[in-house]
Amino acid sequence: MTVPDSTASVVRIDGPWSHRDVAANGARFHIAEMGDGPLVLLLHGFPQFWWTWRHQLPALADAGFRAVAMDLRGVGGSDRTPRGYDPANLALDITGVIRSLGEPDAALVGHDLGGYLAWTAAVMRPKLVRRLAVSSMPHPRRWRSAMLADVKQSVQSSHVWNIQRPWLPERRLTADDAALVGRMIRDWSGPQLPDDDAIEVYRRAMSIPSTAHCSIEPYRWMVRSMARPDGIQFNRRMKMPVRVPTLHLHGSLDPVMRTRSAAGSGEYVEAPYRWRLFDGLGHFPHEEDPEAFSAELVNWLKDPEPDR
């Protein structure tokens, strides 16, 4: 299902960037882009959309990069399709957008679910991923093992278990003008809370018809497929190492993803791997301290030989 034109004012927020749609992997994806140079593709997490990268778009453009933030399938201004929310297909959305933009490759920057998909794309289509930067999300195999074996992690990610029920999670997400979205973002942040205007933007975006359902479908697949052949096959496929320089970013106060869960992801990287812990930040370091996050990201992207 294509998003109607009436949602444009919610999603296509004015700024120094430009908006357009691109076709990839059988669907249409909304992007916001800014700057010229090597492509950096930014991937949002839950419960957000492209606008979460509003601080990084100009920072990357000023540093000499072509910065593009896309809305994932089913979110923001992208198509709401009836299926296709498994991570393998969502990763093909991402690499398809790279090709549609006419670029040979991209540095992928992903947060939360976007980070999970960035890890996946780097394994599935390594020739299209130049570098990888992931925030607030472990490697898919680390995520799976932590959710199954670490009781504390399972409790901290209770929202993932709660959305496995049919229909009720969608209703809760959209009730009261998506008030739950505001509570999630505030509860998951560190001491530097987002302002009310930013929260309102995310609430309006989640209230677009079908967004709540589409935004949680990837998490349903991630949990329900654990014992199914497709999930077991995906987990085996993720044994293949990441072979591009990787920057792993995490907030020390992240209440959703434990530092311990994320920190072991380097074992799946056979390339320079850099771990950066932001002291005093929560689940959204790119929004809680955008200057520090952007500086770390830009410096790493411009480093010709990042250290392990």
Secondary structure, 3 states (H helix, E strand, C coil): CCCCHHHHHHHCCCCCCEEEEEEECCEEEEEEEECCCCEEEEECCCCCCHHHHCCHHHHHHHCCCEEEEECCCCCCCCCCCCCCCCHHHHHHHHHHHHHHCCCCCEEEEEECHHHHHHHHHHHHCHHHEEEEEEECCCCHHHHHHHHHHCHHHHHHCHHHHHCCCCCHHHHHHHHHHHHHHHHHHHHHCCCCCCCHHHHHHHHHHHCCCCHHHHHHHHHHHHHHCCCCHHHHHHHHHCCCCECCCEEEEEECCCCCCCHHHHHHHHHHECCCEEEEEECCCCCCHHHHCHHHHHHHHHHHHHCCCCCC
